[in-house]
Amino acid sequence: MFITLFNAVVFLPMYLTGHPKDQKDVIDTEKNVIILALLTSINISGSPPKQIAVFVLMMFIYTLGAFSLMYFYWKKSMEWRYRKHSH
């Protein structure tokens, strides 16, 4: 849930305010804009600073989230193990 909220609050505005390196990436064969392409990292391919920012934020936030969850469940497993073997 945290990652989903973080993506919605931080990354979607970044993607929406970006511009692609090649307009063909976000336009289909009938010259219509592909909305889904505007909501992905394709839309920031023309902006190297935004690409770097997205990479660094994802690397830190997702790694921190993964380690936090691993620590939380490790502590829970230790509590359960202690309760099971203590008399």
N, C-alpha and C positions, 0 to 999 in steps of 0.2 A: 504494500500500500504506500509506503514511504517513497519508494522509487517511482511509482506511478504519479504521485502528487508532485514530486520533484521534477519529473519530466514535463508535466503539464504547466507548472509554474515557471520553470527556467528555460527548458529547451524549446518548447513550442513557440514562445515569442521570439527566440533567437532564430529559429527556422523561418518563421513568417516574415521577419524583417531582413532576411538575407536575399541574395541574388545568385542564381546559378551561373556557372562558368559558361555554359552553352544553353541558350533558350530552348533548344530541341529537347533537352532533358525534362522540361516541364510542360511541353506542348505536344498534343497527340497529332495523329495524321490529318485530322479534320480541323486543325488550328484552334482547338479548345485547350484551355489551361487544365492540367491535371491537378486537382485539388490535393490528392494524396501526396504528390511529389513536392508540393509546397510545405508539407508537414514533416518532411524527412530531411536528413543531412544533405540530400542532393541540392536543396535550395541554398546552402551556404558554400557550395563548392567554389564560388567566385570570390570568397572572402577568407583568405588565409588566417587572419587574426581570430575570426569566429570559429574556424575549424580547430585551431589550437585550443581555444577556450573550451569548446565542447569536449575535445579529447581529454584535457586536463581535468575538467569538472567530472566527467564520467569516470575517469580512472580513480580519482580520489573518493567521490561519493559512493560509487558502487563497491569499491574495495572496502571502504569503511563500513558500509551497510552489511556486506558479507561477513566481515570479521565481527561486527557487533552481534549479528545473529548467531554465528558460531559460538561466541563467548556466552551469550544468553542461554543457548541450549546446552552448552557444556556445564554451566552452573546448575541448570535444572537437572541434568543427568546425575551430577554429583549429589544433589539433594535427594533425589529419588533412590540412588544407590545407598546413601547413608541411612535413609528411612527403612529401606528393605533389610539391611544387615544389622541395624541396631536393635537391641532387645531391651 
